[in-house]
Amino acid sequence: MLQFEHLEYFWVSLIFIPLVMLLLANLHWKRSIKRNIGNEGLINLLISNYSPKKYLLKLIFFLIAIALIIIAATNLRKPIAEKGTNTNGIDIMIALDVSKSMLSQDEKPSRLDKAKQFIYQLTQNLQNNNIGLVVFAGEPFLQMPLTSDMAAASIFISNANTDLVNLQGTVLSDALALCDASLNTKERKSKAVVLITDGDDHDDKALDVAKKLSEHGTTIYTVGVGSVKGAPIMETGSNDYKRDKDGQTIITKLNDVLLKDLAKATNGNYFWLNNTNTVASNVLDQLNKLEKKQITSAGGNINYQSFYMYFLALAIVLLMVDFFVSERTLKVA
């Protein structure tokens, strides 16, 4: 059902009352000036190239454009899915590495920023699924439990940063274990983990945990961020690189071998994040191949299709026409 998001903006339409009165007063003033000047025939000759009809048409275009702008501000929209809507989808836990190594700039503007861009591109096409978010470094945190609310997911993803986890390092096993605990372990299908990291792991248990997830019916898709050549880590709040105890610059490299092994252990796939749009599309294709289950949205409307841009575009066109249409008529010699 169509609805207006901001009904309060309709009060702005009251501006039409003084606006129309002002325009009518302007027309009356023009007529009175014409009468008061004197010789009406001479005046008509002097203003023979003036077109009252074009002037009225310009006023109509202007008023319609203002009305369309007001309607655009109210944001006419249609819910894509409503409370209680049943859809077919899967449960997806996204595990995002927020360790300091993700600040490396072998990906621009940084590995973390590129990873967030990828997640945003991916989630824009996952409206019929449940999504959860785990952020991790030396320890993992459940930043967002499974939800069908894509708007909330976008907020949590945009706020992800390296300050969310105090304990630094990268422990993939704990992150995967938390993803496993956040999914329904009794189900043996319709589950996936999308792990986004540079793979700079500080323990050797990740492969064992991945096999456990496979036994629970969860498929892991790994997304590697960074370069095999590696790059230094920029210290937060400084213009210097992170150094070890001997003063040597620390170089962090993409561990794609481990990420490929983790994906393979669960019949998943590994992707190198070279192009966010392409990789998001490829991961989405893999997720769509998984067997789906029925998902019922628990919250209010999951997402909306807005129509404000159509009203705004038409208003801009009318204002442009109003600007370029002259009140004068062209005389042919």
Phi, psi and chi 1 to 4 in degrees:
 res  aa     phi    psi   chi1   chi2   chi3   chi4
   1 MET       -  131.8 -179.3 -176.8  -65.3      -
   2 LEU   -67.8  143.6  -66.6  174.6      -      -
   3 GLN  -152.2  160.3   57.5 -176.4 -109.9      -
   4 PHE  -102.0  129.7  -65.7   97.0      -      -
   5 GLU   -74.2  -36.9 -178.2  179.4    5.8      -
   6 HIS  -124.2   78.6  -58.6  -69.0      -      -
   7 LEU   -63.4  -25.1  -74.1  172.3      -      -
   8 GLU   -62.5  -22.1   64.1  -87.3   16.1      -
   9 TYR   -72.8  -14.6  -70.7  147.1      -      -
  10 PHE   -64.4  -21.5  -84.8  118.6      -      -
  11 TRP   -63.1  -25.2  -74.2  101.9      -      -
  12 VAL   -63.7  -23.7 -177.6      -      -      -
  13 SER   -62.3  -16.1   60.7      -      -      -
  14 LEU   -63.3  -16.3  -66.8  176.5      -      -
  15 ILE   -63.6  -20.4 -165.1  177.3      -      -
  16 PHE   -65.8  -29.9  -84.2   95.9      -      -
  17 ILE   -63.0  -56.9  -62.5  175.5      -      -
  18 PRO   -68.3  -28.6   23.3  -33.6      -      -
  19 LEU   -68.0  -46.3 -170.4   58.7      -      -
  20 VAL   -64.4  -41.4  171.4      -      -      -
  21 MET   -61.3  -39.4  -68.3  179.0   63.8      -
  22 LEU   -65.7  -41.0 -177.9   62.4      -      -
  23 LEU   -68.0  -39.6  -65.9  175.9      -      -
  24 LEU   -64.7  -39.2  -69.2  175.6      -      -
  25 ALA   -64.5  -36.7      -      -      -      -
  26 ASN   -64.6  -40.9  179.5  -98.5      -      -
  27 LEU   -64.2  -43.1  -70.1  173.0      -      -
  28 HIS   -63.6  -38.2  177.3   73.2      -      -
  29 TRP   -64.8  -41.3  175.4   77.3      -      -
  30 LYS   -63.0  -41.6  -74.5 -171.0  173.6 -174.3
  31 ARG   -66.3  -41.5  -67.2 -167.4 -171.0  100.1
  32 SER   -66.9  -37.6   62.5      -      -      -
  33 ILE   -61.9  -41.6  -71.6  -66.5      -      -
  34 LYS   -63.0  -40.6 -178.1  178.9  176.4 -178.7
  35 ARG   -71.5  -37.7  -72.4 -166.1  -57.2  -93.5
  36 ASN   -79.0  -20.7  -66.3  -26.3      -      -
  37 ILE   -65.5  -37.6  -73.4  178.6      -      -
  38 GLY   137.6 -115.1      -      -      -      -
  39 ASN   -62.3  105.4 -168.1  -39.3      -      -
  40 GLU   -67.9  -35.1 -172.7  172.6  -16.3      -
  41 GLY   -64.1  -41.5      -      -      -      -
  42 LEU   -65.6  -40.5  178.8   59.5      -      -
  43 ILE   -63.5  -43.1  -65.3  172.2      -      -
  44 ASN   -61.2  -35.8  -72.0  -26.2      -      -
  45 LEU   -68.2  -39.5 -177.8   61.4      -      -
  46 LEU   -68.0  -32.6  -68.5  173.2      -      -
  47 ILE  -109.7   29.1   62.9  171.6      -      -
  48 SER   -63.9  -24.7   58.8      -      -      -
  49 ASN   -90.0    5.0   64.1  -19.5      -      -
  50 TYR   -91.0  132.9  169.0   74.8      -      -
  51 SER  -113.3  105.9  173.4      -      -      -
  52 PRO   -59.0  -33.2  -21.6   33.4      -      -
  53 LYS   -66.4  -41.4  -69.7 -176.9  178.4  179.4
  54 LYS   -66.5  -37.7  -76.9 -170.0  173.8 -177.5
  55 TYR   -62.3  -43.2  178.0   73.1      -      -
  56 LEU   -65.6  -38.4 -178.3   60.6      -      -
  57 LEU   -63.8  -40.6 -175.4   62.5      -      -
  58 LYS   -62.1  -40.2  -75.6  169.8   62.8   67.9
  59 LEU   -64.3  -41.0  -68.1 -179.0      -      -
  60 ILE   -64.5  -44.4  -67.7  174.1      -      -
  61 PHE   -58.9  -42.8  -78.0  166.9      -      -
  62 PHE   -64.0  -44.5  178.5   73.9      -      -
  63 LEU   -66.5  -41.1  -69.4  174.2      -      -
  64 ILE   -64.6  -39.7  -66.5  175.9      -      -
  65 ALA   -62.3  -42.0      -      -      -      -
  66 ILE   -62.9  -41.9  -64.9  -61.9      -      -
  67 ALA   -63.0  -40.8      -      -      -      -
  68 LEU   -66.5  -36.9  -69.8  171.6      -      -
  69 ILE   -64.5  -40.3  -69.2  173.6      -      -
  70 ILE   -63.4  -43.4  -66.3  173.6      -      -
  71 ILE   -63.7  -40.0  -64.8  173.9      -      -
  72 ALA   -61.3  -38.7      -      -      -      -
  73 ALA   -66.0  -29.7      -      -      -      -
  74 THR   -76.6  -13.6   61.2      -      -      -
  75 ASN    56.3   76.2 -169.8   24.3      -      -
  76 LEU   -64.2  129.1 -179.1   65.9      -      -
  77 ARG  -147.4  164.9   61.6 -176.4 -174.3  173.9
  78 LYS  -131.7  127.6  179.1  179.2   69.9  173.9
  79 PRO   -66.9  130.9   23.5  -32.4      -      -
  80 ILE   -74.3  -38.3  -65.6  175.1      -      -
  81 ALA  -144.8  137.8      -      -      -      -
  82 GLU  -109.6  174.0  -62.0 -179.2   -4.9      -
  83 LYS   -56.6  129.3 -177.0  176.4 -179.1  179.1
  84 GLY    84.6    3.5      -      -      -      -
  85 THR   -69.6  132.0  -60.7      -      -      -
  86 ASN   -95.5  128.0  -67.9  -35.8      -      -
  87 THR  -133.6  167.5   59.1      -      -      -
  88 ASN  -104.2  124.8  -68.1  -38.5      -      -
  89 GLY  -162.9 -163.8      -      -      -      -
  90 ILE  -136.6  168.1   61.2  176.2      -      -
  91 ASP   -96.4  126.3  -66.3  -24.7      -      -
  92 ILE  -126.7  120.4  -53.6  166.0      -      -
  93 MET   -99.8  125.8  -71.0  -57.9  -58.6      -
  94 ILE  -100.8  122.8  -63.6  175.1      -      -
  95 ALA  -109.2  114.5      -      -      -      -
  96 LEU  -110.6  124.0  175.1   61.4      -      -
  97 ASP   -74.4  120.0 -172.8  -10.6      -      -
  98 VAL  -119.0   27.6  -66.8      -      -      -
  99 SER   -73.0  165.8   62.1      -      -      -
 100 LYS   -61.2  -27.6  -63.7  -66.6 -174.5 -178.3
 101 SER   -63.9  -20.6   63.9      -      -      -
 102 MET   -75.9   -3.7  -68.0  -68.6  -75.8      -
 103 LEU   -86.4   -5.5  -63.9  176.9      -      -
 104 SER   -59.9  147.3  -65.1      -      -      -
 105 GLN  -109.0   28.0  -62.8  176.7  -11.2      -
 106 ASP   -73.6  -12.7   47.2   -0.9      -      -
 107 GLU  -118.0  137.1  -63.8  -67.9  -10.5      -
 108 LYS   -99.3  139.9  -58.1  -61.8 -178.9 -176.3
 109 PRO   -75.2  -21.8   24.8  -32.0      -      -
 110 SER  -161.5  167.3   71.0      -      -      -
 111 ARG   -59.1  -43.0  -66.9  178.5 -177.3  177.0
 112 LEU   -65.3  -43.7 -179.1   57.3      -      -
 113 ASP   -63.2  -40.9  -72.3  -38.2      -      -
 114 LYS   -67.4  -37.6 -170.2  165.8 -174.8  176.0
 115 ALA   -62.9  -41.5      -      -      -      -
 116 LYS   -66.6  -37.0  -70.6  164.7   64.3  173.8
 117 GLN   -62.1  -41.3  -68.2  170.2    9.7      -
 118 PHE   -62.9  -46.8  158.2   75.2      -      -
 119 ILE   -61.7  -41.0  -61.6  172.9      -      -
 120 TYR   -61.4  -45.1  178.6   78.6      -      -
 121 GLN   -61.9  -39.6  -67.6  -70.0  -22.9      -
 122 LEU   -67.6  -48.3  178.1   64.8      -      -
 123 THR   -68.4  -20.2   55.0      -      -      -
 124 GLN   -63.3  -18.6  -66.9  -53.5  -65.7      -
 125 ASN  -116.6   22.2  -62.6  -71.2      -      -
 126 LEU  -119.1   31.9  -67.7  175.1      -      -
 127 GLN   -62.0  -28.3  -74.7   87.0   -4.5      -
 128 ASN   -92.5   15.5  -65.1  -30.3      -      -
 129 ASN  -124.0  166.0  -56.5  -82.1      -      -
 130 ASN   -94.2  134.6  -71.8  -31.9      -      -
 131 ILE  -127.5  137.6  -64.9  179.7      -      -
 132 GLY  -127.2  160.7      -      -      -      -
 133 LEU  -131.8  125.8  176.5   65.0      -      -
 134 VAL  -115.2  127.8  166.9      -      -      -
 135 VAL  -107.8  144.8  -64.4      -      -      -
 136 PHE  -151.1  156.4   68.0   93.3      -      -
 137 ALA  -146.7 -107.9      -      -      -      -
 138 GLY   -74.0  -18.6      -      -      -      -
 139 GLU  -147.2  154.9   57.8 -175.2  -14.7      -
 140 PRO   -99.7  154.1   34.5  -32.1      -      -
 141 PHE  -134.8  137.9  -73.9   95.1      -      -
 142 LEU   -80.7   97.7  179.6   61.8      -      -
 143 GLN   -75.5  -33.5 -169.7   73.9   -1.0      -
 144 MET  -151.3  120.2 -178.2 -176.7   71.6      -
 145 PRO   -69.9  172.1   25.3  -33.1      -      -
 146 LEU   -56.3  130.1  -73.2  169.8      -      -
 147 THR  -151.5  155.4  178.5      -      -      -
 148 SER   -98.9    3.7   55.5      -      -      -
 149 ASP   -84.8   98.4 -170.8  -15.8      -      -
 150 MET   -70.2  -27.5  -66.1  -59.9  111.2      -
 151 ALA   -65.3  -42.9      -      -      -      -
 152 ALA   -65.4  -38.9      -      -      -      -
 153 ALA   -60.6  -41.8      -      -      -      -
 154 SER   -62.2  -37.8  -63.7      -      -      -
 155 ILE   -66.0  -46.7  -66.7  173.6      -      -
 156 PHE   -64.1  -39.0  -80.0  107.7      -      -
 157 ILE   -66.6  -43.2  -68.1  165.7      -      -
 158 SER   -65.7  -27.6   63.1      -      -      -
 159 ASN   -88.4   -2.1  -69.7  -27.5      -      -
 160 ALA   -67.6  130.5      -      -      -      -
 161 ASN  -155.2  172.4   59.9   78.6      -      -
 162 THR   -71.8  -12.7   56.7      -      -      -
 163 ASP   -83.2   -5.9  -65.4  -30.8      -      -
 164 LEU   -71.8  -23.1  -68.6  177.0      -      -
 165 VAL  -123.8  120.3 -177.9      -      -      -
 166 ASN   -74.4  -39.7  -67.6  -35.3      -      -
 167 LEU   -81.6  112.6 -177.0   60.3      -      -
 168 GLN   -85.6  175.4  -80.5  -56.2  -54.2      -
 169 GLY   110.8 -179.0      -      -      -      -
 170 THR  -136.8  109.6  -55.1      -      -      -
 171 VAL  -116.3   94.6 -177.5      -      -      -
 172 LEU   -67.7  -34.4  -63.8  178.2      -      -
 173 SER   -60.9  -43.8   60.1      -      -      -
 174 ASP   -66.5  -37.5  -71.6  -11.5      -      -
 175 ALA   -64.6  -44.0      -      -      -      -
 176 LEU   -67.4  -36.6  -68.7  174.0      -      -
 177 ALA   -64.8  -39.3      -      -      -      -
 178 LEU   -68.4  -37.2 -178.5   55.1      -      -
 179 CYS   -62.2  -41.5  -71.7      -      -      -
 180 ASP   -62.3  -43.1 -173.8   39.0      -      -
 181 ALA   -69.0  -24.6      -      -      -      -
 182 SER   -83.6  -11.5  -58.7      -      -      -
 183 LEU  -100.5  163.3  -65.0  165.3      -      -
 184 ASN   -79.0  104.8 -172.9  -13.4      -      -
 185 THR   -71.0  -13.6   55.0      -      -      -
 186 LYS   -78.7  -22.8  -64.9 -178.9  179.6  179.4
 187 GLU   -81.6  145.5  -69.4 -177.3  -14.0      -
 188 ARG  -116.7   21.4  -68.8  -66.9 -176.7  -90.2
 189 LYS  -159.0  176.2   60.5  179.9 -178.1  178.5
 190 SER    59.2   36.3  -51.0      -      -      -
 191 LYS  -137.1  144.8  -61.1 -175.2  -63.4 -178.3
 192 ALA  -153.2  153.4      -      -      -      -
 193 VAL  -121.9  129.7  170.7      -      -      -
 194 VAL  -108.0  108.1  179.3      -      -      -
 195 LEU   -99.7  116.7  174.6   66.1      -      -
 196 ILE  -112.9  115.3  -53.4  106.6      -      -
 197 THR  -163.4  166.8  176.2      -      -      -
 198 ASP   -90.1   -3.2   52.3   24.0      -      -
 199 GLY    75.6   12.5      -      -      -      -
 200 ASP   -77.2   72.2 -168.2    7.5      -      -
 201 ASP   -81.5  142.1 -164.5   17.0      -      -
 202 HIS  -109.4   14.4  -69.9  179.7      -      -
 203 ASP  -145.9  177.4   76.1   -9.6      -      -
 204 ASP  -121.9   26.3   55.6   -0.3      -      -
 205 LYS  -104.3   -3.0  -58.0  176.0 -176.4  177.1
 206 ALA   -60.4  -40.2      -      -      -      -
 207 LEU   -65.9  -37.1 -167.1   56.3      -      -
 208 ASP   -65.3  -41.8  -68.2  -25.3      -      -
 209 VAL   -67.3  -37.5  177.2      -      -      -
 210 ALA   -61.0  -39.8      -      -      -      -
 211 LYS   -65.1  -34.4  -67.3  176.9 -179.5  177.8
 212 LYS   -65.5  -41.1 -178.3  178.6  179.0 -178.1
 213 LEU   -63.3  -37.7  -94.8   72.5      -      -
 214 SER   -62.8  -39.5 -179.5      -      -      -
 215 GLU   -64.1  -28.4  -66.8  172.2    0.5      -
 216 HIS   -86.4    2.8  -68.1  164.8      -      -
 217 GLY    86.3   17.8      -      -      -      -
 218 THR  -101.5  133.6  -58.6      -      -      -
 219 THR   -99.7  134.0  -55.5      -      -      -
 220 ILE  -106.3  127.7  -61.0  175.7      -      -
 221 TYR  -112.0  119.5  -61.1   97.9      -      -
 222 THR  -100.9  139.5   55.3      -      -      -
 223 VAL  -124.1  112.8  178.8      -      -      -
 224 GLY   -88.1  130.9      -      -      -      -
 225 VAL  -116.6  129.4 -168.2      -      -      -
 226 GLY   117.4 -169.4      -      -      -      -
 227 SER  -123.5  151.0   62.3      -      -      -
 228 VAL   -65.9  -31.9  175.6      -      -      -
 229 LYS   -64.0  -34.7 -179.6  179.8  178.0 -178.5
 230 GLY    91.7  171.3      -      -      -      -
 231 ALA  -158.3  156.1      -      -      -      -
 232 PRO   -71.7  165.9   25.9  -33.5      -      -
 233 ILE  -105.8  122.2  -54.8  169.6      -      -
 234 MET   -77.9  126.1 -178.8   64.6   71.4      -
 235 GLU   -69.1  134.1  -74.2  -81.2   17.6      -
 236 THR   -63.2  130.5  -54.8      -      -      -
 237 GLY    79.0   13.3      -      -      -      -
 238 SER  -141.4  170.8   71.5      -      -      -
 239 ASN  -107.2   23.0  -66.9  -39.4      -      -
 240 ASP  -120.4  159.0 -165.3   13.4      -      -
 241 TYR   -88.4  156.0  -66.8  118.8      -      -
 242 LYS   -69.0  136.5 -171.5  176.7 -179.4   64.2
 243 ARG  -125.1  156.7  -58.2  177.1 -176.0  -83.6
 244 ASP   -84.2 -175.4   60.0   21.3      -      -
 245 LYS   -66.0  -19.2   59.9 -178.2 -179.9  179.2
 246 ASP   -93.1    4.8  -62.0  -38.6      -      -
 247 GLY    83.8    6.9      -      -      -      -
 248 GLN   -85.7  140.6  -61.1  -62.2  -47.0      -
 249 THR   -65.7  129.3  -59.4      -      -      -
 250 ILE   -81.7  128.7  -62.7  174.8      -      -
 251 ILE  -108.6  125.5  -58.2  -63.5      -      -
 252 THR  -108.1  131.0  172.1      -      -      -
 253 LYS  -117.8  152.2  -59.3  178.9 -179.3 -179.7
 254 LEU   -70.0  123.7  169.8   64.6      -      -
 255 ASN   -97.8   76.6 -172.7   -8.0      -      -
 256 ASP   -73.9  -21.4   56.9   -8.6      -      -
 257 VAL   -63.8  -47.1  174.7      -      -      -
 258 LEU   -63.4  -43.1  173.4   60.5      -      -
 259 LEU   -65.2  -36.2  -62.5 -178.1      -      -
 260 LYS   -66.3  -39.7  -70.2  175.6 -177.7  177.6
 261 ASP   -65.5  -40.1  -70.8  -18.6      -      -
 262 LEU   -63.4  -42.8  -67.1  175.8      -      -
 263 ALA   -67.5  -42.9      -      -      -      -
 264 LYS   -62.7  -34.3 -175.1  177.6  179.9 -179.0
 265 ALA   -64.0  -19.5      -      -      -      -
 266 THR  -119.7   16.6   63.1      -      -      -
 267 ASN    61.4   29.9  -66.6  -41.9      -      -
 268 GLY   -97.6 -161.2      -      -      -      -
 269 ASN  -136.0  153.6  -62.8   93.4      -      -
 270 TYR  -105.8  140.7  164.7   76.2      -      -
 271 PHE  -132.3  134.1  -57.5   88.4      -      -
 272 TRP   -92.8  127.5  176.3   50.1      -      -
 273 LEU   -81.3   76.6 -169.8   57.8      -      -
 274 ASN   -91.3  -36.2   52.7  -10.9      -      -
 275 ASN  -133.2  118.2 -179.0  -74.0      -      -
 276 THR   -62.0  -43.8   53.6      -      -      -
 277 ASN   -65.3  -45.0  -69.8  -28.7      -      -
 278 THR   -65.7  -46.4  -59.0      -      -      -
 279 VAL   -66.8  -39.4  175.9      -      -      -
 280 ALA   -60.1  -41.6      -      -      -      -
 281 SER   -65.5  -40.2  177.6      -      -      -
 282 ASN   -68.5  -41.1  -68.6  -22.0      -      -
 283 VAL   -65.7  -40.4  172.5      -      -      -
 284 LEU   -60.6  -41.2 -180.0   65.0      -      -
 285 ASP   -60.2  -41.9  -72.1  -18.4      -      -
 286 GLN   -66.6  -41.8  -66.8  -61.8  -44.1      -
 287 LEU   -63.8  -38.0  -67.8  172.3      -      -
 288 ASN   -68.5  -17.9  -73.6  -25.9      -      -
 289 LYS   -80.9  -16.4  -68.9  178.6 -178.2  178.5
 290 LEU   -71.0  149.3  -63.7  179.6      -      -
 291 GLU   -64.3  133.9 -175.3  176.5   -7.1      -
 292 LYS   -99.7  161.2  -65.2  176.3  174.2   57.2
 293 LYS  -129.2  170.8   64.0  177.4 -179.5  178.7
 294 GLN   -80.5  129.5 -172.1  176.8   83.7      -
 295 ILE  -120.7  129.9  -66.1  176.7      -      -
 296 THR  -109.1  122.9  -58.5      -      -      -
 297 SER   -69.8  131.0   60.3      -      -      -
 298 ALA   -93.0  -28.0      -      -      -      -
 299 GLY   -86.1 -161.4      -      -      -      -
 300 GLY   -74.9 -142.6      -      -      -      -
 301 ASN   -67.0  131.8  -65.0  -39.8      -      -
 302 ILE   -71.4  -48.1  -62.2  175.2      -      -
 303 ASN  -156.4  162.5 -151.9  -14.0      -      -
 304 TYR  -128.6  149.9  -66.4   91.4      -      -
 305 GLN  -101.6  116.8  179.5 -178.3    2.1      -
 306 SER   -95.4  150.4  -64.5      -      -      -
 307 PHE  -120.9    8.6  -58.3   99.4      -      -
 308 TYR   -59.7  -32.5   73.1   89.3      -      -
 309 MET   -65.4  -28.2   66.5  -71.9  -67.6      -
 310 TYR   -70.7  -42.5  -57.7  112.0      -      -
 311 PHE   -65.9  -40.6  -64.8  100.9      -      -
 312 LEU   -66.5  -41.3 -171.9   59.1      -      -
 313 ALA   -63.0  -43.4      -      -      -      -
 314 LEU   -64.6  -38.1 -176.0   55.0      -      -
 315 ALA   -63.1  -41.9      -      -      -      -
 316 ILE   -63.1  -41.4  -67.3  173.2      -      -
 317 VAL   -61.5  -44.9  170.7      -      -      -
 318 LEU   -64.8  -38.9  -70.9  177.0      -      -
 319 LEU   -66.2  -36.1  -71.8  174.4      -      -
 320 MET   -67.1  -41.7  -68.8  178.4   64.2      -
 321 VAL   -62.7  -42.9  171.3      -      -      -
 322 ASP   -60.9  -35.8  178.0   76.4      -      -
 323 PHE   -72.1  -39.6  178.4   78.9      -      -
 324 PHE   -89.1  -20.9  -73.4  108.0      -      -
 325 VAL   -76.2  125.8  170.1      -      -      -
 326 SER   -89.6  150.6  173.5      -      -      -
 327 GLU   -78.0   -7.5  -60.1  173.8   17.7      -
 328 ARG   -97.1  152.2  -61.0  179.0 -179.3  -85.1
 329 THR  -100.8  145.9   56.5      -      -      -
 330 LEU   -85.8  130.8  -64.6  176.4      -      -
 331 LYS   -97.3  134.5  -73.7 -171.6  175.2 -177.9
 332 VAL   -96.1  122.6  179.6      -      -      -
 333 ALA   -69.8      -      -      -      -      -
